[in-house]
Amino acid sequence: MVTSEELAALFKVLSHPKRLAILHLLEGRELCVCEIEEALDLRQAYVSQQLTLLREAGLVCFRKDGWNVRYRIARPEVHTLLEMAEAIHDTLGECALTSPGKASATCCATSESELSTS
């Protein structure tokens, strides 16, 4: 079973906007560092540093292609995780935007009537 600490470490890697951008670029394709660098307008050393963190977390893998190293997403579940995170973000609604104590009882996705029947 995965520990909370292990999941927190994974989410920490995923919590960086440039690393997320790299993962989105790699959806369904392989790219070398120079292609990622160009697409995101970042320095090569910075891209390599972010790819190292993603690789150490097991989110991306690579293969050598002559002088180039081509990166791809390591497992299809990474795509699913990103899609799920976007879906959750898109449906956060009012509850996520109000301060504690100010949220209305009806703002959450589950209504009180659904809670009382479960």
Order of alpha helices (4+ residues) and beta strands (2+ residues): alpha-alpha-beta-alpha-alpha-beta-beta-alpha-alpha-alpha
